[in-house]
């Protein structure tokens, strides 16, 4: 992952550059999934994968200042061309899929916590399993704002949650990013202690048809579910992740 995030955390607008395309970090296999301690610049994140058969993990940290320290995640597919499982579900051309059901649950605990739990998807115009050409995120529990600007409100309601759509130029990475952000009246004081986002990703792709940089002829390389860690003394965890495409 190579990206720039603009996050509003407790009133502070934060611009952070990230460069971590398939770089250092422990990982664990849960075929067809894997979990990865995707920390940026060797940030001090203590990561503990589950010893069971499901892609679960807990990341602990203590960061007092605002930055973007990592995105530990559970993953299915090819992250910048890297997939230690050998699973072949992805890349998948979006036009060939009718449904992409995904389930993601999470938890957190601690003080002064900031960041976002989110799905992260990378797309390309071909099936070469390489550097992304578009990023699409679907955020769940958060107390931050994504890169770019809001371009549409109330674009989709999925499983009782209504989302606004943001769009921005991730110039450091060389591609644009769409982010579906849950609507809220104010920025929460901290991350939620638990939550879930059970969705059909295809419904969100349908809402991008006709918009810049996106086409259903593109290939979906990967679906990731994790937490962008911005600040706090505590822990975050992915307690369940599952995705398929048909």
N, C-alpha and C positions, 0 to 999 in steps of 0.2 A: 504494500500500500504506500502510495506517495500522494499526499494531499495537503491542502491548506484548509483549516477550519476557522470559521468566525463564530465564536460562542459568546453569548451574553450570560454571564454568571454573576448573580447578585449585583447587577448593575454595572459590571465591568465588561467592556467590549474587548474580546481577546482574539488576536490573529496569530495563529501558530502554524509554522511550516513543519511538515513531516516527510521524512525520507526513509522508508523501510520496506522496499520491494523485496519480499521473500528473504528477509535478512535474519539476523540472529534471534534466537528465542527457542525455548524448549517446546516440544510438541508431543502429543500422545495419539495413538491410533485407536479408532473405534469404528472400523470399517463398516460402511462406506464413508464414515466421517473421520475427521481428525480435529483435535483441539490444539490451540497454539497460543503461547504466551507472546503475543505480538507487541513487544515493548519497543519504544522509540528511543534511539540513542542510548541503549543499555540502561534505561531507567530502572530504578530500584523498586521493582515489583516482585513480590514473592508469589509464585504461581504454583498451585497444587491441583493436578488433574485427578479425576476420579479413577479409582482402581476397578470400577465396574465396566459394564459393556456399553454404557451410554456416554455421549460426549459432554460430560459435565466437568466443571472446574471452578476454583475459587482463586481470586487474585487479591492479595493484601498489599497495602501501601500506606505511606505517610508523606503527603505533599502539601505544604502550607501555601504555596503560591500557585497562581493560575498558569497552566501550560497544558499541552496535550501529550501525556506521558506514554500512552499506549492504547491499543484496542485488542485485548485478549478476546478470543472468539472461538466458537465452535463452527466448523466449516464443512461444506460439501462442494467439491469442485476444484478449480485450478486458480490459485492465487498467484498472479503474475507468472503463470506457467508452471507453478509448483504444486504438486499433489502427491504426498507420500503414500496414499492409499491405492492408487491405480484405478480408482473408480471411474467409470466411463459414462455416467449420466450426463455430465457436461463436458464440453460445450454443447449447448442445445439451441438450435435456431428458434427464436421466439415465435415465429409464424407457424412452426410445427407443433407448438404446445397449445393445449386447450385449458390446462389448469396447472398451477404450480403451488400446491398447498404447503404451507409452512407453519410450524408451531414453535414458539420460543417463550420460555419463562425464565425469570431472573429474580435475584434478591440482592440486597445490600445492607450494610450496617456500619455505623461509625459516626463521626462528627465532621462538620464542614464539608460534606460530600458534594461534588459537582461533576457533571458529565452527562452522558446519554447512553441508554441501552438502545441498540439499533440493529436492524438488518442492513447488510452492505452487499451490493451486487456490482460486479464488473462486467461490462459488455464490450464486444468487438464487432467489427464489420465482417470478420471472417472467423474461421474455426481454428486459428493457429495457436491458441493457449499461450498468449503472450501479453505484452503490456496493454492495459486497458485503454479503450478509446472513449468510454463513457462510464460514469459511476451513477448508480441509483441507490439511494438510502431510504429506508422506511423506519422512522424513529418510533420508539415506544416511550417508556418513562424517562424523563429528562428534566434538567433545569438549565438549558442552554439553547442557543439558536445556531442553525447551520450556516455554512458558507453561502454567500450570495444574497439575494433579495426575494421576498415573496412575490410570486407572479400570478397566483390564483388562490382563492379562498373556497373552502368547502368542496374540493374537487371530488372527494370520494368519502363515503361512510362504510367502514368495514368492521363487522362484529361490534357494532355500537360506538365506534370511534370515528369522528370526522377529522379529516386531514386537510391542511393547507399545503400548497406546493411552492417550494423554493427552487431557485436556479442560480448557479454561479459558475464562474470560470476558475477552475482549479489550475491556475497557470503554472504553478510549481511542478505539477504532475503532467501537464500537457493535455488535459481533457476537462470537460464540463461535468458538473454533478447536479442531479435532481435530488431533492430531499422532500419526502412527504412527512410533514410535521403535525403531530396531533394538536388540534385547536385547544387553547386555554385562555382564560381571562387575565392571568398574571403568571410570572415566572415563579415556580415553586421554590421554597427556601432550600430544599435539599433533594437528593435523589429519592425515589420511592423505595421503601424497604422490600417490596415485592411487586410482581406484576407479570403480565403475559401479553403476547401479541400473536394471536392465531388468525392467519390471514391466507388469502389466495393471492400470491404475488402477481399472477396474470391480470387480476383486476386493476392493479396499479399500472402495469405496463399499458393496458388498454387506455388509460387516462393520459398517456404520453403520446399517443398517436397524433401526428400532425404538428408536434412541437419540435423545436430545433434540436439537432444532434441525435435524435432518436428515430429508429425505424424498426418495425417488426421483422425485417430481414436480418437484423443483428443477431449475434450469438451471445447467450448468457454463459459466462465462464464459471461463475461461482456464486454461491449464496452463503453468507457468513452471518452469525448472530453473536453479538458480544457487547462490550461496554467501552466507549471512549472515555478514558480516565482523565479528568481535568484537574481535580483537587480533592483533598480530604485525608483523614486519618481513619482508615477502616478497610472494608473489603467489599468486593462485588463478585457475583457468581452467576453463571448460567446453569440453571437447574434442569432445563430440558431443551432439546433442539431436534427438529425433524423437518426434512424437506424432500419433496419429490417433484417430478415433472412428467406430465403425460400429454 
